[in-house]
């Protein structure tokens, strides 16, 4: 793992970034996250993006906040190493705390991953887990390493509001689970997380009803909001997910994604209310606890995916405070069936 330092053009880092030492013939994937709306890649030299096998979406139709380089080659190599027994991705493990629900977790109390409907939203696996140090006096940033934290005691942490960081940094600790980690090449080998590691763990422990990138995800529809099969498959290929299957509608159709989201996530949140309500919220302006945050996020996902168009009803009622955060929620756990 390596978290490169990204700075605005014309500025300088607070501390020069550590340069990683890669072994010969290393196969590298680069996952790029952005806190704005639309991220477009521009090569430093002609042909640089093509050489790096980089993509920000279909021509004229970007994904939005994310982009990638060399993902298909990385996951092809990783999966081949797994089959050969040279890469061992562990089982997801069993939660010490989580309440099991019959419909939500097929293995009882197995820890959820980024492909579990228990915890996904409208655009699964949508960002990186990287954090940076910010000097508030100068506006300069640095890699969040132990050495830099000691050098910059006044620094604040900059985090990305990603689904991957949500599960790695908030849900896993609350549920008594652990993410897959690897040595950080920029921080003396300290173990750390990444979007790619999350996907490797999820692929190794994929549930029967896998929450793969849905075709109505706002990042993979075309500019007019219509289904774009090529764009969906491009995104999936960059994070090691199987391509859309017209034969397996449970893994691909927007209707089934909405149905599974409601019928699996709603009872999961309800069953674990006490546990989640005792955990901190990743975004206090969305929900005042992890419980209200997840419930409000589920309500938002229902709307952004237009699940109502498939004959489904909003399963969450939310009470909002003056700051716009959810403080109370009511969950309807009755099973629903989507219309096709």
C-alpha positions as CSV (number, residue, x, y, z in Angstrom):
1,X,0.0,0.0,0.0
2,X,1.1,3.6,-0.7
3,X,-0.8,6.8,-0.3
4,X,0.7,9.4,-2.6
5,X,0.5,13.1,-1.7
6,X,-1.8,15.1,-4.0
7,X,-1.4,18.9,-3.9
8,X,-3.1,21.7,-5.8
9,X,-1.0,22.9,-8.8
10,X,1.2,25.8,-7.9
11,X,1.5,24.8,-4.2
12,X,4.1,22.8,-2.3
13,X,3.8,20.0,0.2
14,X,4.2,20.7,3.9
15,X,6.7,17.8,3.9
16,X,8.2,16.2,0.8
17,X,6.5,12.8,0.3
18,X,8.2,9.5,0.8
19,X,9.0,7.8,-2.5
20,X,8.0,4.1,-2.4
21,X,10.4,1.4,-3.4
22,X,8.6,-1.2,-5.5
23,X,9.9,-4.7,-6.3
24,X,10.7,-5.5,-9.9
25,X,7.8,-6.4,-12.1
26,X,5.3,-5.1,-9.5
27,X,1.7,-4.9,-10.8
28,X,0.2,-1.7,-9.4
29,X,-3.4,-0.3,-9.3
30,X,-4.1,3.3,-8.6
31,X,-7.4,4.3,-7.1
32,X,-8.2,8.0,-7.1
33,X,-10.8,9.7,-4.9
34,X,-12.0,13.3,-5.0
35,X,-14.1,15.4,-2.6
36,X,-15.6,17.5,-5.4
37,X,-18.1,16.5,-8.0
38,X,-16.3,15.7,-11.3
39,X,-12.7,14.5,-11.5
40,X,-11.1,14.3,-15.0
41,X,-7.7,12.9,-15.7
42,X,-5.2,14.9,-17.7
43,X,-1.9,13.2,-18.7
44,X,1.4,15.0,-17.9
45,X,2.6,14.0,-21.3
46,X,1.0,12.8,-24.5
47,X,0.1,9.1,-24.1
48,X,0.7,9.0,-20.4
49,X,-2.8,8.0,-19.4
50,X,-2.9,5.4,-22.2
51,X,0.4,4.0,-21.0
52,X,-0.8,3.8,-17.4
53,X,-4.1,2.3,-18.5
54,X,-6.0,5.0,-16.7
55,X,-9.6,5.9,-17.0
56,X,-12.1,8.4,-15.5
57,X,-15.1,6.9,-17.3
58,X,-16.4,6.7,-20.8
59,X,-15.4,9.4,-23.3
60,X,-17.4,12.5,-22.4
61,X,-19.1,10.7,-19.5
62,X,-16.9,10.7,-16.4
63,X,-17.6,8.6,-13.3
64,X,-17.5,11.7,-11.2
65,X,-15.5,11.6,-7.9
66,X,-13.3,8.6,-8.7
67,X,-11.0,7.3,-11.4
68,X,-8.5,4.5,-11.8
69,X,-5.3,3.2,-13.4
70,X,-4.5,-0.4,-14.3
71,X,-7.2,-2.0,-12.1
72,X,-8.0,-5.0,-14.4
73,X,-4.4,-6.0,-14.6
74,X,-3.9,-5.7,-10.8
75,X,-7.0,-7.9,-10.0
76,X,-6.2,-10.4,-12.7
77,X,-2.7,-10.8,-11.1
78,X,-4.1,-10.9,-7.6
79,X,-6.7,-13.5,-8.3
80,X,-4.2,-15.7,-10.2
81,X,-1.9,-15.5,-7.2
82,X,-4.8,-16.5,-4.9
83,X,-5.5,-19.6,-7.1
84,X,-1.9,-20.5,-7.0
85,X,-1.8,-20.2,-3.2
86,X,0.8,-17.4,-3.3
87,X,-1.6,-14.8,-2.0
88,X,-3.8,-15.7,0.9
89,X,-6.8,-13.4,1.6
90,X,-8.4,-14.4,4.9
91,X,-12.0,-15.2,5.6
92,X,-14.0,-12.2,6.7
93,X,-14.3,-13.4,10.3
94,X,-17.2,-13.5,12.8
95,X,-18.4,-10.4,14.6
96,X,-18.0,-10.5,18.4
97,X,-20.9,-8.0,18.8
98,X,-23.2,-8.0,15.9
99,X,-26.8,-9.3,16.2
100,X,-27.6,-11.8,13.5
101,X,-30.7,-11.4,11.3
102,X,-32.0,-14.2,9.2
103,X,-32.4,-12.2,6.0
104,X,-29.4,-9.9,6.3
105,X,-26.4,-12.2,6.9
106,X,-26.3,-15.6,5.2
107,X,-23.6,-16.9,7.6
108,X,-25.2,-15.6,10.8
109,X,-22.8,-13.2,12.3
110,X,-20.2,-12.9,9.6
111,X,-18.6,-9.5,9.3
112,X,-19.9,-7.5,6.3
113,X,-17.7,-6.3,3.5
114,X,-18.1,-3.7,0.7
115,X,-20.2,-6.2,-1.2
116,X,-22.7,-6.8,1.5
117,X,-26.2,-5.2,1.2
118,X,-26.0,-4.7,5.0
119,X,-23.9,-1.6,4.7
120,X,-23.7,-0.4,1.0
121,X,-25.4,2.8,-0.4
122,X,-26.4,3.9,-3.9
123,X,-22.8,3.8,-5.2
124,X,-20.8,1.0,-3.5
125,X,-17.0,1.0,-3.3
126,X,-16.9,4.7,-4.3
127,X,-13.7,6.1,-2.8
128,X,-10.4,5.6,-1.2
129,X,-9.4,5.3,2.5
130,X,-6.6,7.8,2.4
131,X,-6.1,10.6,5.0
132,X,-3.7,13.5,4.9
133,X,-2.3,16.0,7.4
134,X,-3.2,19.7,7.0
135,X,-1.3,22.6,8.4
136,X,-4.2,25.0,9.1
137,X,-1.9,28.0,9.2
138,X,-0.3,27.5,5.7
139,X,-2.9,25.3,4.0
140,X,-0.2,22.9,3.1
141,X,-0.6,19.1,3.3
142,X,1.5,16.1,4.0
143,X,1.3,12.3,4.1
144,X,-0.3,11.1,7.3
145,X,2.8,9.2,8.6
146,X,4.1,8.9,12.1
147,X,7.2,11.0,11.2
148,X,5.0,13.8,9.8
149,X,2.6,13.8,12.7
150,X,5.6,14.3,15.1
151,X,6.9,17.0,12.8
152,X,3.5,18.8,12.5
153,X,1.9,18.6,15.9
154,X,-0.5,21.4,15.0
155,X,-1.8,19.5,11.9
156,X,-5.4,18.4,11.4
157,X,-6.4,15.2,9.7
158,X,-8.1,15.4,6.3
159,X,-10.4,12.5,5.6
160,X,-12.4,11.4,2.6
161,X,-16.1,10.8,3.0
162,X,-15.9,7.3,1.4
163,X,-18.0,4.1,1.8
164,X,-14.7,2.2,2.2
165,X,-13.5,4.4,5.0
166,X,-16.9,4.0,6.6
167,X,-16.6,0.3,6.9
168,X,-12.9,0.2,7.7
169,X,-12.8,3.0,10.2
170,X,-16.3,3.0,11.8
171,X,-18.4,-0.1,11.1
172,X,-15.6,-2.7,11.6
173,X,-14.6,-1.2,15.1
174,X,-18.3,-1.0,16.1
175,X,-19.0,-4.5,15.0
176,X,-15.9,-6.1,16.3
177,X,-14.5,-6.8,12.8
178,X,-11.3,-6.1,11.1
179,X,-10.5,-4.9,7.5
180,X,-7.8,-6.5,5.3
181,X,-4.6,-4.5,5.7
182,X,-1.1,-4.4,4.1
183,X,2.2,-2.6,4.9
184,X,2.2,1.1,4.1
185,X,5.3,1.8,2.0
186,X,5.3,5.5,2.9
187,X,5.0,4.9,6.7
188,X,7.7,2.3,7.6
189,X,5.4,-0.7,6.9
190,X,2.7,0.2,9.3
191,X,-0.4,-1.8,8.4
192,X,-3.1,0.2,6.6
193,X,-6.3,-0.2,4.5
194,X,-7.1,0.6,0.9
195,X,-10.0,0.4,-1.6
196,X,-8.3,-2.4,-3.5
197,X,-7.8,-4.5,-0.3
198,X,-11.4,-4.0,0.6
199,X,-12.4,-5.5,-2.8
200,X,-10.0,-8.4,-2.4
201,X,-11.5,-9.3,1.0
202,X,-15.0,-8.9,-0.5
203,X,-14.3,-11.1,-3.5
204,X,-12.9,-13.8,-1.2
205,X,-16.0,-13.6,1.0
206,X,-18.7,-12.6,-1.5
207,X,-22.2,-13.3,-0.2
208,X,-24.9,-15.0,-2.3
209,X,-26.6,-11.7,-2.9
210,X,-23.6,-9.5,-3.7
211,X,-24.0,-5.8,-3.7
212,X,-22.0,-5.1,-6.9
213,X,-22.0,-1.8,-8.7
214,X,-25.7,-1.3,-9.9
215,X,-26.5,-0.1,-13.3
216,X,-28.5,2.8,-11.9
217,X,-25.5,4.0,-9.8
218,X,-25.1,7.7,-10.6
219,X,-21.4,7.2,-11.3
220,X,-22.1,4.7,-14.1
221,X,-25.2,6.0,-15.9
222,X,-24.7,8.1,-19.0
223,X,-24.9,11.9,-19.0
224,X,-28.7,11.7,-19.6
225,X,-29.2,9.4,-16.6
226,X,-29.8,6.3,-18.7
227,X,-28.3,2.8,-18.2
228,X,-24.8,2.5,-19.7
229,X,-23.7,-1.1,-19.7
230,X,-20.2,-0.4,-21.0
231,X,-19.6,2.2,-18.3
232,X,-20.9,0.0,-15.6
233,X,-18.6,-2.8,-16.7
234,X,-15.7,-0.4,-17.0
235,X,-16.1,0.6,-13.4
236,X,-16.6,-2.9,-12.1
237,X,-13.5,-4.1,-14.0
238,X,-11.3,-1.4,-12.3
239,X,-12.2,-2.7,-8.8
240,X,-12.1,-6.4,-9.5
241,X,-15.9,-7.0,-9.7
242,X,-17.5,-9.5,-12.1
243,X,-19.2,-7.9,-15.2
244,X,-22.9,-7.4,-15.5
245,X,-24.7,-10.7,-16.1
246,X,-28.0,-10.6,-18.0
247,X,-28.5,-14.2,-16.9
248,X,-28.2,-13.4,-13.2
249,X,-30.5,-10.5,-12.7
250,X,-30.1,-10.7,-8.9
251,X,-26.5,-9.3,-9.3
252,X,-27.2,-6.8,-12.0
253,X,-30.7,-5.3,-12.3
254,X,-31.5,-2.0,-10.6
255,X,-34.8,-3.5,-9.4
256,X,-33.1,-6.3,-7.5
257,X,-30.4,-4.0,-6.1
258,X,-33.2,-1.8,-4.6
259,X,-35.1,-4.8,-3.3
260,X,-32.0,-6.3,-1.7
261,X,-31.0,-2.9,-0.3
262,X,-34.4,-2.6,1.5
263,X,-34.9,-6.2,2.5
264,X,-31.4,-6.8,3.8
265,X,-30.1,-3.5,5.1
266,X,-33.2,-2.3,6.9
267,X,-33.5,-5.3,9.2
268,X,-29.7,-5.3,9.7
269,X,-29.7,-1.7,11.0
270,X,-32.8,-2.3,13.1
271,X,-31.4,-5.5,14.7
272,X,-28.2,-3.7,15.6
273,X,-29.7,-0.4,16.8
274,X,-28.2,-0.5,20.3
275,X,-24.8,-1.4,19.0
276,X,-24.8,1.3,16.2
277,X,-26.4,4.0,18.4
278,X,-23.4,3.7,20.8
279,X,-20.9,4.3,18.0
280,X,-19.8,7.7,16.7
281,X,-21.2,9.1,13.4
282,X,-18.8,9.4,10.4
283,X,-20.6,12.6,9.4
284,X,-22.5,14.3,12.3
285,X,-24.4,16.5,9.8
286,X,-26.0,13.4,8.4
287,X,-26.8,11.5,11.6
288,X,-25.9,12.1,15.2
289,X,-24.8,8.5,15.8
290,X,-23.7,5.7,13.5
291,X,-27.2,4.3,13.7
292,X,-29.0,7.5,12.6
293,X,-26.3,8.0,10.0
294,X,-26.8,4.6,8.4
295,X,-30.6,4.9,8.5
296,X,-30.5,8.4,6.9
297,X,-28.0,7.2,4.3
298,X,-30.3,4.3,3.5
299,X,-33.2,6.7,3.0
300,X,-31.1,8.8,0.7
301,X,-29.9,5.8,-1.3
302,X,-33.6,4.8,-1.9
303,X,-34.3,8.2,-3.4
304,X,-31.1,8.5,-5.4
305,X,-31.6,5.1,-7.0
306,X,-35.3,5.9,-7.8
307,X,-36.3,2.7,-6.0
308,X,-39.9,4.1,-5.9
309,X,-40.1,3.5,-9.7
310,X,-40.0,-0.2,-9.0
311,X,-43.1,-0.3,-6.8
312,X,-41.1,-0.1,-3.6
313,X,-41.8,2.1,-0.6
314,X,-39.3,4.2,1.4
315,X,-38.5,2.0,4.5
316,X,-37.1,4.9,6.6
317,X,-38.8,7.8,8.3
318,X,-36.3,10.4,9.6
319,X,-36.5,13.2,12.2
320,X,-34.1,16.0,11.3
321,X,-32.7,18.6,13.8
322,X,-32.0,22.3,13.0
323,X,-28.6,21.4,11.7
324,X,-30.0,19.0,9.2
325,X,-28.8,15.8,10.9
326,X,-31.0,12.8,11.6
327,X,-31.7,12.4,15.4
328,X,-34.5,9.9,15.3
329,X,-35.5,7.2,12.7
330,X,-38.3,4.7,12.2
331,X,-37.5,1.6,10.2
332,X,-40.1,-0.5,8.3
333,X,-38.6,-4.0,8.1
334,X,-41.5,-5.6,6.2
335,X,-40.1,-7.4,3.1
336,X,-40.9,-5.8,-0.2
337,X,-40.9,-7.1,-3.8
338,X,-39.8,-5.0,-6.8
339,X,-41.8,-4.9,-10.0
340,X,-40.0,-5.5,-13.3
